[in-house]
């Protein structure tokens, strides 16, 4: 009987502790001490975090759901600690946080039922921390964030309305490529650096949007028709590889015999081969994302030559979830150079000679056929040149589509085929814009958001 009573008491103690994890009503956290003492999994009210004394949110890891969230704390740099917050029933206010540079920490947030305000955060550069946010029930209001260059909400599919104004350094809306529904108004104005609106073309052309009012340097668009006239709805796709067996066979290239450049855009999700010009173990031109999330460029000559040279970059091209441009160059001096996002990553310490004019098989997305490693992620604008491109050349052209007639351009793959994220199962060929070396798509599912032509390409 005593054991039963003890167990009974312990049960209710545990139950009480569990119930204590839910806070009913509003909760104000004005000091770091109050933040550090937080132990709730749910707040059935409005959670206010403010005050000059609050420097971090590291002790808020228990929070999974809140009615509303308002953060106005001048010394907070990021939102680490809120990574387990998944749902906000009503509104989110991120306002007047003077030291806030990143929304890292909000990566678990999926749904906001009401309005979402990001305003007057002078050091905030993007909202990429909100990488899983798909739905905003009310208005998305982004205003007076003077360091903001991109929005970063790449998973966002549905919002009530949008007001994006007075962000002086905002350059692009590219991260809104997944947006499919805006129930009411899509309003953009007074952001003088904003020039790239092409990512919202699918929304305007085929999605659901109440009305648009967009005023940017390139013009004013007060109707869907005005916008589509300025931004024709030609395909602007990337190609996403599943990392399991997707590969493109490109046949025998000719660009590699002397100096050359291979460049393009990648958005990798882990280690794997990007391209390979392969004949055997001693003869290859190869690039990969390493297990350390960096870019590696290798040129290995036949045995009579030096044996090859490589460069391993320093920039992490995986974990930020962003597109990165690479340019791998074999120079006229027979040294290798690697550029990431237009910046020189390194120069090889060893020379590598010219290749013999023997047949090579070229692939995208896989290395050699024995124990192959496949690429997982997206590619766009892959270009093969039979000349060594300078850093100035690379910077001048990496962010724009080429005509295809540029001197030295051997093969050019834009990936602007099919319907983004749609049914492309009848497609078997990747087109070379030079009409020289078309590729064969192998093992791609060609349906959905992976193993297919997809939206969100970095170059318009």
N, C-alpha and C positions, 0 to 999 in steps of 0.2 A: 504493500500500500504506500509506504514511504517513497519507494522508487517511482511509483506511478505519479504521486503528487509532485515529486521533483521534476519528472519529465514534463508534467503538465505545466508547471511554472516556467520551466526553461522554454517551452514552446511559446508561451505568451510573451516572455521576455524577447525572444527572437522575433515574434510577430510585431511587437512594439518597435523594435529596432528597425524592422523592415518598413513599417508605416512611417517611421521618423524620416525616411528618405524622401518623402513627398512633402513639399511646403505648400500650404494653401494660403493664397493671398500674395500681395506684392512683397518684394524683398529688395532692400537697398543695401548695397555694399559700397561704403564710402571710404574705407581704409584697407590697407594691405592685410591687416590683422583679420578683418572681417572676411576678406576673400580667402585667406588661408584656412579659416575655420569652416568654410562651406563644405557640406557633406550630403547634398540632396541630389537625387537622380531626376527629380521632376519638380518644377515650380509652377503651380496652378495659379499664376498671377504674372505680374510684370516684374522682370528682373532688371534692376538699374545698377550699373557699375560706373562709378564716377569718382572724381576727387583726385587731387594732385599727389596724394600719397600712394595710389595704386600704381605699381610698376609692372606686375605680371599677373597672369591668370592661371598659373601652373597648377593650382590646387582645385580647379574646377572640373577635373577629369570625370567626376561622377555624374555630371549633368548630361541627360539624354533628351530631355524635352522641357520646353518652357512655353508659357502663353505668349509673352512678348519679351524682347531683349533690347536694352538700350545701353550702349557703351559710350561714355564720354569721360575718358580718363587721360589726362594730358601726357602722361609719361609711358603709356603702354606702347611697345614697339610692334608686337604681333599678338595673335590670339591663341598661341600655344597653350593648351590646357582645355580648350573647348572642342577637341577633336572627336569627342563622343556625342556631341550634340547633333541630333538628327532632324528634329522637328521643332519649328516655331509656329504655333497655331495662329498668331496674329502678326504683329509687326516686328521688324528689326530696324534699329537706328544705330548707325555707326557714324558719329558726328563729333567734330571738333576735338579729335585726338591728335594733338600737335606733334607727337613723336612717332605715330603709327606709320610704318613703312610697308607692312605686308599683312594680308589676311590669312597667312599660314596659321593653321589651327582650326579653321572652320571647314576643313576638308570633308568632314562627315555630314555636314548639313545638306539635307535633300529637299526639304519643303519649307516654304514660308507662306503661310496662309493669307497674310495681308500685305501691307506695303513694305518695301525694303529701301531704306534711305542710306546712301553713302555720300556724305557731304562734309565739306570743310575740314578735310584731313590733308594738310599741306604737303606731307612727305610720302603719301601713299602712291606707289608707282603702278600697281595693277591689283585686280581682285582675283588673281589666279588661285588663291587659297580656297575659293568657292568652287572647286572643280567638280563637285557632285551635285550642286544645286540645280534641280530640274524645273521647279515650279515656284512662281511667285504669284499669289492670288491677287495682289493689289498692284500699285504703281511701283516700278523700279525707278528710283530717283537718284541720279548720279550727278552731283553738282559741286563746283568750286573745290575740286581736288587738283591743285595746280601742278602736281608732279605726275599725275596719271597719264600714261601713254597708251595703254590698252586696257580693256575691261576684264578679260580673262575668264568669263563665265561660260566655258566651252560646252557644258552639258545642259545649259538652260534651254528648255523647249517651249515653255508657256508662261506668259505674264499677263497681268491685267492691262497695264499700259506702261509706257516708258517715257521718261523725261530726262534727257541727257544734255546738260547745259553748263556753260561757264567752266569747262575743263580746258585750260589754256594750252596744255601740251598733249591732249588726246589726239592721236594720229590715225587710229584705225578702229573699226568695229568688227574686225576679222574674227574675234573670238565668239561672236554671236551667230556662228554658222549653223548651230543646231536649232535656233529659234524657229518654231513652226506656228505659233499662235500669239497674237497680241489682241486681246478682246476689244480694246478701245483705241486709244491714240498712241502713235509712235512719233515722238517729238524730239528733234535734235536741233540745237542752235548754239551760237556764241562759243564755239570751240574752234578757234582760228587755225589750228594745226591739223584739223580733221580733214583728210582727203580721200580716204579709202572706205567706201561704203559697199563694195561689191559683195561682201559676205552675206548681206541681208537681201540680196536679189531673190533667192528662193522663197524667202518669207513673203516678199511683195508679189512675186509672180505666181506662186502656187499655194502659198500658205494662207492663213487667216489673219487679217489685220483690219481693224476698224477704219482708220484713216491715217495718213502720214503727213507730217509737216516737218520737213528737213531743210535747214538753212545752213549751208556750209560755203566755203570759199569758192568751190566750183559751181555753185548755183543754188537755187531754191526749188524744192520739189513739194508741191502742195497736193499732189494726187498720185495714185499708183501709176497712172499713165505717164505723167511727167518723169517719174523716177525710172520707169522701165525704158523710156526713150533714151535717157542719159546713161543707163546701165543695162545694155542688152543682156538678155538671159541666155547667152551662149554658155556651154558647159565650162566650168572651171573646177576640175576635179583633181584629186590626188589618187594614189593607189595604195591600199592598205594590205599588208601581208600578215598572215595569221601566225607565223613563226613555227608552223608544224610541217608543211610540205609545199607551200606556195613558192614558185620560182618562175622566172621569165628566161627562156632560152633565146639568145640574140644572134646566134650564128657566129660567123668569122668576121671580126672587125679589121680595120686597117690603120686606125689612128695612132697606134702604139709604137711604130717602128723607130722613131727618133724622139724628139721632145713631144710632150703631150700634157693635157690637162683634163681631169675628170671632175666635174662639179655637179652639185645639185642640192636639194633640200631633203632633210630627213627629220622624222619625228619618231625616234625609236622607243620601244618599250622594254628593252633589255639587250643582252649580248646577242650577236649574230652577224652573219656575213651580209655586206651591202652589195658589193659587186665583185666579180672575179673574172679575169681573162686568163684562162687556164689551159695548159697543155700537159704538164706533169708536175711532180713535186718540186723540181728545180727550175721551173719556168712559169711565172705567174705575175699578174698585176692584181692586187687584192686590197680590199678595204673592209673593215669590220668595226662593230661596236664591241669593245672589250668587256670582260667581266667586271672591270672597274668603271664602266659606263663612259669611257672615253673613246675617241676615234683613233683607229690605227690604219696607216697607209703603208703598203709593202710592195716593193718591186723586186722580184727574184729572177735573175737571168739564167740562161743555160749554164751548165757546169764550167764551160770555158771562160765565162765572164767572172765578175767579182764575187758572185754568190748572192748579191742583192743587198738592199738597204731598206730600212723602215723608219717611220716616225710614229710615236705614240703621243697623242695630244694630252692636254691637261684639262680641257673644259669638259665638265660633266654634261653630256648631251641627252641624258635620259630622265633624271628625276624631276626636273622642272616641268616636264610635260609640254615643252614648247618645240616649235620648229627651229632647226638649226641648219645653216648653210655650210657646206664644206667645199673646198677646192683642193684637190690633190694634184700636184704639179711635178713633172719630171723636166727639169730645166735644161737649157742649152748647155750648161756646164756639167750635166749628168748628176747633179745633186737633186734630192727630193725636197719639196717644200709642202707644208700643209697649212691651210688657212681655215679657221672656223669662224663663221659670222664675219668674214672679211678681215680678221686679224690673224697675223702670222703666229702659228702654234709652234713651229720649229722647222729646222733644216737638218737633213740627214747628215751624220758624220762621215758617211762613206759614199763613194761614187757608185754609179750603176751604169753600165754601158747600154748601147742601143741593142734592140732585139733583131734577130734574124727574121726574114720575111717568110716564116713558116706558119701554117694554119693554127689559129687559136680559137677556142670556143668561149664566148662571153655569156655571162649570166648576171641577172639581177636577183638578189634575195637568197643566194646560196653560194657556198664555196665549192671545193672539189667533191666529186660524186661519192668518194669513199668516206663513210662516217660524216655525212654532210651536216653543216650547221646552217639553220635557216634564220632569215631576218624577220623580226616581229615589230611591226610599226608601219608608218606611212612614208611614201616617197613622192616627190614632185620635181619637175623641171630637171631631169638628169641629162647632162650634156657632155659629150665627148669631143675634145678638140685635138687636132694634130699639131698644135703649137703650145708653147709654154705661155700661159696667161700671166700677166703681171698683177700685182695687188691692185693697182689702179683699174685695170680692166675688170677684175673680179668685182670690185666695189661698184663700178659704174653700171654693171648689168645684172647683178645677182637678184635684185628685187623686181625685175620686170621681164616680161615675155620677149623673146627674141623674134626677129623676122624669119630666121632660118637661113638667111643669105650671108651671115657674118663670115668673114675670111677665117679659114681654119676650123670651122665647125663641121665635124664629121658626122655625128649622129645626135639627134635631139628628140627627147621623149617628154612631151608635155603632160601626158596622162589625162587629157581633156576628152575622155570618151565615155559613152554610156550615160546612164542616169545615176547621179550620186545616191548611194545607199539603196538603189533600186534593183530591179531584176535585169541583170546583164548577162544571163546565162548563154545567150547566143554568140557572145563575143569570145573569140579565141586569139585575137591578134592585138599586140600593142604597137601602135603606129609610130614610126620614125618620121618626124616632120621633114626630114631630108629625103624621105622615100628611098633610103639606102639599105637599112637593116631593120626591118620590122621584127618584132619579137613574138614568140609563142607563149601564151599564158598557160601554165600547167598547174593543175590541182586547185586553182582558185574556185571558191564557191560562187562568186559573182552574184551575191545576194546579201543584203543587209549591210551592217556597218563595219564588217571585217571581211577580209579575203575578197575585196571588191573595190570598185571605184567609189570613192567617198568624197564628201564635202569638206570644206575647211582648208583648201589649198592655200599656201602662203603667198603665191605669186598670182596676180590677176592678169 
